[in-house]
Amino acid sequence: MTDRPPFSVLLERKFLEWQLDLGERKSQAEFARLIGVSRASLTMWMNGSHLPDMESAKKIASVLGPEIFDALGLPQQNPYLQKINQIFERLSPEYQRKLAEDAERYETKHGKDSSKK
C-alpha cells in the first residue's frame, strides 16, 4: 500500500471531524460544497492522486484552517495580507493606485524605523 500525502490524510480527517461535529453522516459531495470545490477534485485529493493548486489551497484553508498549508508544504498566508488582497480586488483601479501609494508612504515613514524603537 502506498502512503498517502499528508494533505490527503488531513483532508480525510477534516471530513470525518465535520461529520462528527454535525452528528450525522454526510457525503463527500456535501463536504466539497462546504469547502467550495468540485466533488471530483475532492476525491482526487482525498485519495492522494493529486494535490490542489495555490488558489484551491487558499479556498480550502479559509474554511478548514491554515494547517492546510502545512500539510501541503506551503508557507502559511499572512491573514492581514489576505484581507488586504480581498479588499484590493474589489477596488477601482484608481483606488488601487491610491492604496499602493499610501502603503509606500506608510512603509517609508513607519517601516524600518519602527523596529528600532
DASULSUL-V246372 format. One record per residue. RES is the residue in three letters. PHI is phi in degrees with one decimal (999 if undefined). PSI is psi as a letter, one per 30 degrees, with the letter a starting at -180 (999 if undefined). OMEGA is omega in radians with two decimals (none if undefined). Layout:
res=(RES | RES)
phi=(PHI | PHI)
psi=(PSI | PSI)
omega=(OMEGA | OMEGA)
This chain:
res=(MET | THR | ASP | ARG | PRO | PRO | PHE | SER | VAL | LEU | LEU | GLU | ARG | LYS | PHE | LEU | GLU | TRP | GLN | LEU | ASP | LEU | GLY | GLU | ARG | LYS | SER | GLN | ALA | GLU | PHE | ALA | ARG | LEU | ILE | GLY | VAL | SER | ARG | ALA | SER | LEU | THR | MET | TRP | MET | ASN | GLY | SER | HIS | LEU | PRO | ASP | MET | GLU | SER | ALA | LYS | LYS | ILE | ALA | SER | VAL | LEU | GLY | PRO | GLU | ILE | PHE | ASP | ALA | LEU | GLY | LEU | PRO | GLN | GLN | ASN | PRO | TYR | LEU | GLN | LYS | ILE | ASN | GLN | ILE | PHE | GLU | ARG | LEU | SER | PRO | GLU | TYR | GLN | ARG | LYS | LEU | ALA | GLU | ASP | ALA | GLU | ARG | TYR | GLU | THR | LYS | HIS | GLY | LYS | ASP | SER | SER | LYS | LYS)
phi=(999 | -84.3 | -68.2 | -84.4 | -62.9 | -53.9 | -62.7 | -60.7 | -64.7 | -63.0 | -62.4 | -63.4 | -62.4 | -63.0 | -62.4 | -66.6 | -62.6 | -60.8 | -64.1 | -63.1 | -60.7 | -79.0 | 77.0 | -155.7 | -72.9 | -130.1 | -85.2 | -63.8 | -63.2 | -67.7 | -65.2 | -59.8 | -62.5 | -57.3 | -92.1 | 78.0 | -130.6 | -77.5 | -64.3 | -61.4 | -63.1 | -57.5 | -61.2 | -63.8 | -70.0 | -69.9 | -85.7 | 83.7 | -80.3 | -144.3 | -122.4 | -71.6 | -78.8 | -62.1 | -63.4 | -66.4 | -60.3 | -62.5 | -62.1 | -65.9 | -63.5 | -65.4 | -100.0 | -98.3 | 112.6 | -70.0 | -65.3 | -57.1 | -63.2 | -61.0 | -65.0 | -91.6 | 72.5 | -107.3 | -66.9 | -68.8 | -77.9 | -70.0 | -62.2 | -68.2 | -67.0 | -60.2 | -63.8 | -60.3 | -62.5 | -61.5 | -67.2 | -56.2 | -63.7 | -90.0 | -83.6 | -69.4 | -55.4 | -63.2 | -72.0 | -61.8 | -62.1 | -62.8 | -63.7 | -62.4 | -65.1 | -61.9 | -63.2 | -63.9 | -63.8 | -63.9 | -64.0 | -64.1 | -80.1 | -119.2 | -57.5 | -70.2 | -66.3 | -69.7 | -76.1 | -87.3 | -75.2)
psi=(k | k | k | l | l | e | e | e | e | e | e | e | e | e | e | e | e | e | e | e | e | f | g | l | k | l | l | e | e | e | e | e | e | e | g | h | l | l | e | e | e | e | e | e | e | e | f | g | f | l | l | l | l | e | e | e | e | e | e | e | e | f | e | f | l | f | f | e | e | e | f | f | g | l | k | k | k | k | e | e | e | e | e | e | e | e | e | e | f | f | l | l | e | e | f | e | e | e | e | e | e | e | e | e | e | e | e | e | e | f | c | e | e | f | f | f | 999)
omega=(-3.13 | 3.06 | 3.08 | 3.10 | 3.13 | 3.13 | -3.14 | 3.13 | 3.13 | -3.13 | 3.09 | 3.11 | 3.13 | 3.10 | 3.14 | 3.11 | 3.12 | 3.12 | 3.12 | 3.12 | 3.13 | -3.12 | 3.11 | 3.10 | 3.09 | 3.14 | 3.04 | 3.11 | 3.11 | 3.10 | 3.11 | 3.11 | 3.13 | -3.08 | 3.02 | 3.11 | 3.11 | 3.11 | 3.14 | 3.10 | 3.14 | -3.14 | 3.13 | 3.14 | -3.12 | 3.13 | 3.04 | -3.11 | 3.10 | 3.04 | -3.12 | 3.02 | -3.05 | -3.13 | 3.10 | 3.11 | 3.11 | -3.13 | -3.13 | -3.13 | 3.13 | 3.13 | -3.00 | 3.10 | -3.03 | 3.12 | 3.04 | 3.14 | 3.11 | -3.11 | 3.11 | -3.11 | -3.14 | 3.06 | 3.11 | -3.14 | 3.09 | -3.07 | 3.11 | 3.12 | 3.08 | -3.14 | 3.11 | 3.13 | 3.12 | -3.14 | -3.09 | -3.10 | -3.12 | -3.11 | 3.05 | 3.11 | 3.13 | -3.14 | 3.04 | 3.12 | -3.14 | 3.12 | 3.11 | 3.10 | 3.10 | 3.13 | 3.11 | 3.11 | -3.14 | -3.13 | 3.12 | -3.09 | -2.99 | -3.02 | -3.03 | -3.10 | -3.07 | 3.13 | -3.11 | -3.07 | none)
